Amino acid sequence: MLTERQLLILHAIVDDYIRSAEPVGSRSISKREDITFSPATIRNDMADLEELGFLEKPHSSAGRIPSQKGYRYYVDHLLQPHRLTADERLDIRSIFSERIQELEEVIQHSARILSNMTSYISLVLGPEMFEATLKNIQIIPLSKGSAILILVTDTGHVENQTISVPESIDASDLERTVNILNERLVGVPLYQLRHKLKSEVGHVLRAHIQNYEQIIGMLLPSVDLEKTEKIFYSGKTNLLMQPEFRDIEKVRILLNMLEEDEKMNQILRTPHSGIQVKIGQENKLEAFDNCSLITASYSIGGKHMGTIGILGPTRMEYRRVIGVLDTVSKDLTKLLTRLYQQG
């Protein structure tokens, strides 16, 4: 159990190190207005905190830096989340008030807001397409022999791709096909589209379209959607502004990890609501040993749909990041719920 004095000194050291990125000495701590102890007393408590694992002494420096255990204690017991100013809240809400209609655009927008406001890397995990249902389908002719197939989901995601149209299929066939598909497939989960098209819808197409087999053959590859989640990033170059990442090899390893979609999906996918903080080795990835990841969930129509997060050094401005992330996640949920209800 830490004493009140040790708690005050630990708090001061974490705050000073986050600000300066330099080891903190007893003399600098003693000059703080909120500290009334002598440098000798502070040195003794710093030594005790180091022995308990809350502080580390880098190389031959006389100062100390927080350990991962120290950061963990700071986040869990000492930190008071930053209260955004009226101007900061206004900036976020004015950005979200722009006329944005597509889910993907909203997600990209959120990633940019987070990286700009925190100067770290932002990560936004989009809704899992596997759980989305079909809201609307369109087939728009482009030229002879080709058309664009557009799938709109209940979450606002738009999936489109160019398809080849057999010469035997004319515009009236495409129109009848679209009507039948919207009548029979709206509300069906995306992962069931292929099965529904081959079984139930196939019989209906057969009764109304002469070349129904060619229609089915044209559509099947386009509705064979895999279970995927998409991660949007912003601010990757912000790493280069942090003293901890002057080592280019560290940056390379970290950036390579961000390209590992499957691993990043596992890290960001969380059943928990609210703010989650993982510090250093808690992330269980060697590339993130010197990083902290703070995440929050967002929902659509009351249903948990994805995760937004901030990745930075363990010497992160936890107070500010948690405050910004909490506000953006709530405003993102409100915007997406509004779009969902409008749809």
One Martini backbone bead per residue (centre of mass of N, CA, C, O) as a GRO file, in nm:
protein
  343
    1MET     BB    1   0.093   0.039   0.026
    2LEU     BB    2   0.064   0.360  -0.046
    3THR     BB    3   0.142   0.660   0.032
    4GLU     BB    4   0.053   0.979   0.001
    5ARG     BB    5   0.334   1.073  -0.084
    6GLN     BB    6   0.387   0.860  -0.305
    7LEU     BB    7   0.143   0.933  -0.479
    8LEU     BB    8   0.231   1.224  -0.537
    9ILE     BB    9   0.505   1.154  -0.666
   10LEU     BB   10   0.408   0.966  -0.888
   11HIS     BB   11   0.224   1.168  -1.025
   12ALA     BB   12   0.445   1.379  -1.087
   13ILE     BB   13   0.630   1.200  -1.259
   14VAL     BB   14   0.433   1.126  -1.480
   15ASP     BB   15   0.360   1.411  -1.571
   16ASP     BB   16   0.652   1.507  -1.636
   17TYR     BB   17   0.727   1.282  -1.840
   18ILE     BB   18   0.503   1.331  -2.044
   19ARG     BB   19   0.598   1.625  -2.104
   20SER     BB   20   0.936   1.580  -2.143
   21ALA     BB   21   1.087   1.289  -2.183
   22GLU     BB   22   1.240   1.308  -1.901
   23PRO     BB   23   1.398   1.237  -1.644
   24VAL     BB   24   1.308   1.251  -1.297
   25GLY     BB   25   1.392   1.457  -1.035
   26SER     BB   26   1.387   1.571  -0.712
   27ARG     BB   27   1.422   1.876  -0.767
   28SER     BB   28   1.188   1.916  -0.968
   29ILE     BB   29   0.968   1.818  -0.771
   30SER     BB   30   1.024   2.031  -0.537
   31LYS     BB   31   0.926   2.286  -0.731
   32ARG     BB   32   0.651   2.221  -0.693
   33GLU     BB   33   0.360   2.351  -0.562
   34ASP     BB   34   0.241   2.053  -0.460
   35ILE     BB   35   0.530   2.037  -0.318
   36THR     BB   36   0.676   2.007   0.040
   37PHE     BB   37   0.931   1.844  -0.004
   38SER     BB   38   1.231   1.732   0.015
   39PRO     BB   39   1.471   1.597  -0.182
   40ALA     BB   40   1.543   1.369   0.017
   41THR     BB   41   1.260   1.255   0.056
   42ILE     BB   42   1.205   1.201  -0.243
   43ARG     BB   43   1.439   1.004  -0.291
   44ASN     BB   44   1.340   0.786  -0.098
   45ASP     BB   45   1.064   0.739  -0.242
   46MET     BB   46   1.181   0.669  -0.518
   47ALA     BB   47   1.331   0.419  -0.424
   48ASP     BB   48   1.078   0.269  -0.327
   49LEU     BB   49   0.924   0.276  -0.600
   50GLU     BB   50   1.139   0.113  -0.746
   51GLU     BB   51   1.129  -0.142  -0.567
   52LEU     BB   52   0.806  -0.177  -0.635
   53GLY     BB   53   0.790  -0.105  -0.970
   54PHE     BB   54   0.701   0.209  -1.056
   55LEU     BB   55   1.004   0.259  -1.120
   56GLU     BB   56   1.281   0.378  -1.327
   57LYS     BB   57   1.641   0.358  -1.410
   58PRO     BB   58   1.805   0.506  -1.661
   59HIS     BB   59   2.088   0.410  -1.646
   60SER     BB   60   2.277   0.693  -1.509
   61SER     BB   61   2.049   0.839  -1.418
   62ALA     BB   62   1.902   1.034  -1.156
   63GLY     BB   63   1.643   0.969  -1.268
   64ARG     BB   64   1.298   0.891  -1.335
   65ILE     BB   65   1.065   0.646  -1.460
   66PRO     BB   66   0.799   0.497  -1.559
   67SER     BB   67   0.648   0.213  -1.540
   68GLN     BB   68   0.405   0.002  -1.629
   69LYS     BB   69   0.302  -0.012  -1.340
   70GLY     BB   70   0.283   0.293  -1.299
   71TYR     BB   71   0.081   0.353  -1.524
   72ARG     BB   72  -0.141   0.166  -1.422
   73TYR     BB   73  -0.186   0.313  -1.153
   74TYR     BB   74  -0.246   0.588  -1.270
   75VAL     BB   75  -0.497   0.507  -1.438
   76ASP     BB   76  -0.664   0.358  -1.200
   77HIS     BB   77  -0.609   0.596  -0.945
   78LEU     BB   78  -0.508   0.911  -1.049
   79LEU     BB   79  -0.677   0.974  -1.288
   80GLN     BB   80  -0.820   1.260  -1.463
   81PRO     BB   81  -1.009   1.329  -1.699
   82HIS     BB   82  -1.026   1.530  -1.955
   83ARG     BB   83  -1.184   1.835  -2.001
   84LEU     BB   84  -1.331   1.961  -2.244
   85THR     BB   85  -1.363   2.224  -2.411
   86ALA     BB   86  -1.587   2.410  -2.572
   87ASP     BB   87  -1.421   2.424  -2.836
   88GLU     BB   88  -1.365   2.120  -2.868
   89ARG     BB   89  -1.661   2.030  -2.879
   90LEU     BB   90  -1.738   2.207  -3.119
   91ASP     BB   91  -1.544   2.085  -3.323
   92ILE     BB   92  -1.660   1.798  -3.321
   93ARG     BB   93  -1.963   1.870  -3.384
   94SER     BB   94  -1.910   2.023  -3.651
   95ILE     BB   95  -1.796   1.781  -3.802
   96PHE     BB   96  -2.053   1.589  -3.750
   97SER     BB   97  -2.258   1.801  -3.902
   98GLU     BB   98  -2.194   1.709  -4.153
   99ARG     BB   99  -2.282   1.579  -4.471
  100ILE     BB  100  -2.307   1.244  -4.386
  101GLN     BB  101  -2.408   0.915  -4.527
  102GLU     BB  102  -2.165   0.724  -4.507
  103LEU     BB  103  -2.008   0.510  -4.305
  104GLU     BB  104  -1.715   0.522  -4.413
  105GLU     BB  105  -1.692   0.832  -4.389
  106VAL     BB  106  -1.735   0.849  -4.086
  107ILE     BB  107  -1.490   0.678  -4.002
  108GLN     BB  108  -1.270   0.849  -4.137
  109HIS     BB  109  -1.339   1.106  -3.984
  110SER     BB  110  -1.279   1.000  -3.699
  111ALA     BB  111  -0.980   0.937  -3.743
  112ARG     BB  112  -0.892   1.230  -3.798
  113ILE     BB  113  -0.983   1.360  -3.537
  114LEU     BB  114  -0.808   1.192  -3.340
  115SER     BB  115  -0.525   1.256  -3.458
  116ASN     BB  116  -0.545   1.569  -3.442
  117MET     BB  117  -0.611   1.586  -3.119
  118THR     BB  118  -0.348   1.386  -3.023
  119SER     BB  119  -0.089   1.302  -3.211
  120TYR     BB  120  -0.169   1.016  -3.294
  121ILE     BB  121  -0.282   0.704  -3.359
  122SER     BB  122  -0.561   0.605  -3.539
  123LEU     BB  123  -0.832   0.358  -3.480
  124VAL     BB  124  -1.095   0.205  -3.689
  125LEU     BB  125  -1.345  -0.028  -3.645
  126GLY     BB  126  -1.553  -0.161  -3.842
  127PRO     BB  127  -1.817  -0.312  -3.917
  128GLU     BB  128  -1.937  -0.629  -3.935
  129MET     BB  129  -2.044  -0.769  -4.226
  130PHE     BB  130  -2.157  -1.043  -4.127
  131GLU     BB  131  -2.404  -0.891  -3.958
  132ALA     BB  132  -2.518  -0.765  -4.190
  133THR     BB  133  -2.787  -0.632  -4.379
  134LEU     BB  134  -2.998  -0.599  -4.636
  135LYS     BB  135  -3.144  -0.299  -4.788
  136ASN     BB  136  -3.012  -0.277  -5.089
  137ILE     BB  137  -3.038  -0.327  -5.455
  138GLN     BB  138  -2.830  -0.260  -5.749
  139ILE     BB  139  -2.842  -0.236  -6.120
  140ILE     BB  140  -2.608  -0.059  -6.330
  141PRO     BB  141  -2.561   0.027  -6.636
  142LEU     BB  142  -2.269   0.110  -6.833
  143SER     BB  143  -2.240  -0.105  -7.067
  144LYS     BB  144  -2.183  -0.328  -7.283
  145GLY     BB  145  -2.151  -0.602  -7.060
  146SER     BB  146  -2.196  -0.391  -6.809
  147ALA     BB  147  -2.210  -0.342  -6.445
  148ILE     BB  148  -2.332  -0.217  -6.132
  149LEU     BB  149  -2.313  -0.344  -5.805
  150ILE     BB  150  -2.530  -0.255  -5.525
  151LEU     BB  151  -2.475  -0.269  -5.168
  152VAL     BB  152  -2.693  -0.205  -4.892
  153THR     BB  153  -2.684  -0.166  -4.555
  154ASP     BB  154  -2.809  -0.119  -4.231
  155THR     BB  155  -2.528   0.052  -4.161
  156GLY     BB  156  -2.444   0.206  -4.454
  157HIS     BB  157  -2.298   0.022  -4.625
  158VAL     BB  158  -2.108   0.021  -4.939
  159GLU     BB  159  -2.119  -0.221  -5.202
  160ASN     BB  160  -1.912  -0.230  -5.501
  161GLN     BB  161  -1.929  -0.377  -5.841
  162THR     BB  162  -1.822  -0.507  -6.133
  163ILE     BB  163  -2.015  -0.662  -6.393
  164SER     BB  164  -2.094  -0.919  -6.610
  165VAL     BB  165  -2.309  -0.910  -6.898
  166PRO     BB  166  -2.487  -1.096  -7.077
  167GLU     BB  167  -2.620  -1.067  -7.394
  168SER     BB  168  -2.906  -1.206  -7.311
  169ILE     BB  169  -2.922  -0.953  -7.120
  170ASP     BB  170  -3.147  -0.711  -7.053
  171ALA     BB  171  -3.288  -0.439  -6.904
  172SER     BB  172  -3.552  -0.583  -6.817
  173ASP     BB  173  -3.413  -0.811  -6.665
  174LEU     BB  174  -3.269  -0.634  -6.456
  175GLU     BB  175  -3.522  -0.503  -6.335
  176ARG     BB  176  -3.661  -0.763  -6.240
  177THR     BB  177  -3.429  -0.862  -6.065
  178VAL     BB  178  -3.421  -0.626  -5.863
  179ASN     BB  179  -3.710  -0.659  -5.758
  180ILE     BB  180  -3.674  -0.948  -5.651
  181LEU     BB  181  -3.433  -0.902  -5.462
  182ASN     BB  182  -3.574  -0.686  -5.280
  183GLU     BB  183  -3.814  -0.870  -5.198
  184ARG     BB  184  -3.625  -1.133  -5.089
  185LEU     BB  185  -3.340  -0.994  -4.942
  186VAL     BB  186  -3.435  -0.805  -4.747
  187GLY     BB  187  -3.279  -0.870  -4.427
  188VAL     BB  188  -3.044  -1.036  -4.515
  189PRO     BB  189  -2.768  -1.167  -4.442
  190LEU     BB  190  -2.480  -1.159  -4.618
  191TYR     BB  191  -2.393  -1.465  -4.566
  192GLN     BB  192  -2.688  -1.564  -4.707
  193LEU     BB  193  -2.715  -1.478  -5.006
  194ARG     BB  194  -2.615  -1.717  -5.170
  195HIS     BB  195  -2.819  -1.926  -5.067
  196LYS     BB  196  -3.080  -1.769  -5.140
  197LEU     BB  197  -3.024  -1.742  -5.443
  198LYS     BB  198  -3.009  -2.054  -5.508
  199SER     BB  199  -3.287  -2.117  -5.387
  200GLU     BB  200  -3.537  -1.920  -5.358
  201VAL     BB  201  -3.476  -1.706  -5.590
  202GLY     BB  202  -3.435  -1.899  -5.829
  203HIS     BB  203  -3.738  -1.977  -5.864
  204VAL     BB  204  -3.841  -1.692  -5.932
  205LEU     BB  205  -3.662  -1.631  -6.176
  206ARG     BB  206  -3.763  -1.870  -6.346
  207ALA     BB  207  -4.065  -1.746  -6.375
  208HIS     BB  208  -3.955  -1.443  -6.512
  209ILE     BB  209  -3.678  -1.553  -6.652
  210GLN     BB  210  -3.531  -1.705  -6.908
  211ASN     BB  211  -3.209  -1.639  -6.818
  212TYR     BB  212  -3.163  -1.720  -6.507
  213GLU     BB  213  -2.888  -1.872  -6.496
  214GLN     BB  214  -2.717  -1.625  -6.585
  215ILE     BB  215  -2.797  -1.445  -6.353
  216ILE     BB  216  -2.686  -1.620  -6.127
  217GLY     BB  217  -2.394  -1.640  -6.238
  218MET     BB  218  -2.351  -1.325  -6.212
  219LEU     BB  219  -2.413  -1.296  -5.889
  220LEU     BB  220  -2.262  -1.497  -5.701
  221PRO     BB  221  -1.970  -1.367  -5.682
  222SER     BB  222  -2.090  -1.086  -5.554
  223VAL     BB  223  -2.230  -1.241  -5.280
  224ASP     BB  224  -1.948  -1.368  -5.177
  225LEU     BB  225  -1.908  -1.280  -4.864
  226GLU     BB  226  -1.689  -1.215  -4.628
  227LYS     BB  227  -1.560  -1.208  -4.315
  228THR     BB  228  -1.528  -0.858  -4.242
  229GLU     BB  229  -1.294  -0.608  -4.130
  230LYS     BB  230  -1.227  -0.259  -4.114
  231ILE     BB  231  -0.937  -0.053  -4.099
  232PHE     BB  232  -0.881   0.278  -3.986
  233TYR     BB  233  -0.629   0.524  -4.048
  234SER     BB  234  -0.446   0.788  -3.861
  235GLY     BB  235  -0.127   0.928  -3.811
  236LYS     BB  236   0.141   0.757  -3.856
  237THR     BB  237   0.356   0.999  -3.860
  238ASN     BB  238   0.341   1.073  -3.552
  239LEU     BB  239   0.567   0.889  -3.451
  240LEU     BB  240   0.813   1.076  -3.542
  241MET     BB  241   0.750   1.287  -3.291
  242GLN     BB  242   0.857   1.067  -3.100
  243PRO     BB  243   1.129   0.990  -2.908
  244GLU     BB  244   1.083   0.671  -2.897
  245PHE     BB  245   1.093   0.686  -3.245
  246ARG     BB  246   1.396   0.730  -3.357
  247ASP     BB  247   1.393   0.436  -3.414
  248ILE     BB  248   1.339   0.299  -3.717
  249GLU     BB  249   1.297   0.000  -3.639
  250LYS     BB  250   1.053   0.045  -3.456
  251VAL     BB  251   0.873   0.169  -3.672
  252ARG     BB  252   0.874  -0.068  -3.870
  253ILE     BB  253   0.750  -0.281  -3.683
  254LEU     BB  254   0.488  -0.127  -3.623
  255LEU     BB  255   0.386  -0.082  -3.916
  256ASN     BB  256   0.375  -0.380  -3.989
  257MET     BB  257   0.156  -0.454  -3.780
  258LEU     BB  258  -0.068  -0.263  -3.907
  259GLU     BB  259  -0.085  -0.473  -4.163
  260GLU     BB  260  -0.213  -0.690  -3.965
  261ASP     BB  261  -0.535  -0.744  -3.978
  262GLU     BB  262  -0.599  -0.987  -3.796
  263LYS     BB  263  -0.452  -0.888  -3.539
  264MET     BB  264  -0.595  -0.612  -3.518
  265ASN     BB  265  -0.878  -0.723  -3.490
  266GLN     BB  266  -0.827  -0.873  -3.221
  267ILE     BB  267  -0.745  -0.619  -3.057
  268LEU     BB  268  -1.012  -0.440  -3.122
  269ARG     BB  269  -1.191  -0.660  -3.043
  270THR     BB  270  -1.472  -0.591  -2.819
  271PRO     BB  271  -1.726  -0.653  -2.565
  272HIS     BB  272  -1.664  -0.383  -2.440
  273SER     BB  273  -1.746  -0.105  -2.280
  274GLY     BB  274  -1.588   0.171  -2.294
  275ILE     BB  275  -1.283   0.224  -2.152
  276GLN     BB  276  -0.965   0.095  -2.275
  277VAL     BB  277  -0.640   0.004  -2.122
  278LYS     BB  278  -0.324  -0.070  -2.285
  279ILE     BB  279   0.003  -0.151  -2.156
  280GLY     BB  280   0.224  -0.260  -2.347
  281GLN     BB  281   0.233  -0.596  -2.271
  282GLU     BB  282  -0.083  -0.612  -2.263
  283ASN     BB  283  -0.100  -0.646  -2.588
  284LYS     BB  284   0.067  -0.907  -2.681
  285LEU     BB  285   0.299  -0.737  -2.847
  286GLU     BB  286   0.611  -0.663  -2.932
  287ALA     BB  287   0.551  -0.400  -3.104
  288PHE     BB  288   0.384  -0.284  -2.823
  289ASP     BB  289   0.580  -0.250  -2.570
  290ASN     BB  290   0.596   0.092  -2.616
  291CYS     BB  291   0.275   0.090  -2.598
  292SER     BB  292  -0.049   0.243  -2.606
  293LEU     BB  293  -0.402   0.134  -2.588
  294ILE     BB  294  -0.700   0.316  -2.657
  295THR     BB  295  -1.048   0.228  -2.614
  296ALA     BB  296  -1.374   0.243  -2.785
  297SER     BB  297  -1.705   0.210  -2.831
  298TYR     BB  298  -1.962   0.163  -3.084
  299SER     BB  299  -2.300   0.230  -3.203
  300ILE     BB  300  -2.606   0.095  -3.368
  301GLY     BB  301  -2.909   0.099  -3.253
  302GLY     BB  302  -2.775  -0.033  -2.974
  303LYS     BB  303  -2.538  -0.180  -3.136
  304HIS     BB  304  -2.252  -0.326  -3.133
  305MET     BB  305  -1.992  -0.243  -3.397
  306GLY     BB  306  -1.720  -0.101  -3.273
  307THR     BB  307  -1.383   0.058  -3.279
  308ILE     BB  308  -1.193   0.302  -3.107
  309GLY     BB  309  -0.845   0.435  -3.129
  310ILE     BB  310  -0.526   0.486  -2.950
  311LEU     BB  311  -0.179   0.510  -3.055
  312GLY     BB  312   0.108   0.511  -2.835
  313PRO     BB  313   0.305   0.582  -2.610
  314THR     BB  314   0.340   0.522  -2.279
  315ARG     BB  315   0.396   0.838  -2.298
  316MET     BB  316   0.093   0.934  -2.253
  317GLU     BB  317  -0.193   1.143  -2.270
  318TYR     BB  318  -0.432   1.009  -2.095
  319ARG     BB  319  -0.630   1.229  -2.020
  320ARG     BB  320  -0.685   1.338  -2.306
  321VAL     BB  321  -0.748   1.082  -2.464
  322ILE     BB  322  -0.992   0.991  -2.295
  323GLY     BB  323  -1.162   1.245  -2.340
  324VAL     BB  324  -1.174   1.235  -2.650
  325LEU     BB  325  -1.274   0.942  -2.690
  326ASP     BB  326  -1.538   0.966  -2.537
  327THR     BB  327  -1.666   1.190  -2.711
  328VAL     BB  328  -1.640   1.061  -2.996
  329SER     BB  329  -1.796   0.797  -2.939
  330LYS     BB  330  -2.067   0.935  -2.869
  331ASP     BB  331  -2.100   1.104  -3.133
  332LEU     BB  332  -2.083   0.865  -3.325
  333THR     BB  333  -2.331   0.715  -3.219
  334LYS     BB  334  -2.535   0.938  -3.277
  335LEU     BB  335  -2.490   0.959  -3.583
  336LEU     BB  336  -2.540   0.659  -3.661
  337THR     BB  337  -2.824   0.641  -3.540
  338ARG     BB  338  -2.946   0.859  -3.719
  339LEU     BB  339  -2.887   0.721  -3.991
  340TYR     BB  340  -3.038   0.460  -3.925
  341GLN     BB  341  -3.322   0.594  -3.884
  342GLN     BB  342  -3.340   0.731  -4.164
  343GLY     BB  343  -3.312   0.443  -4.318
   0.00000   0.00000   0.00000
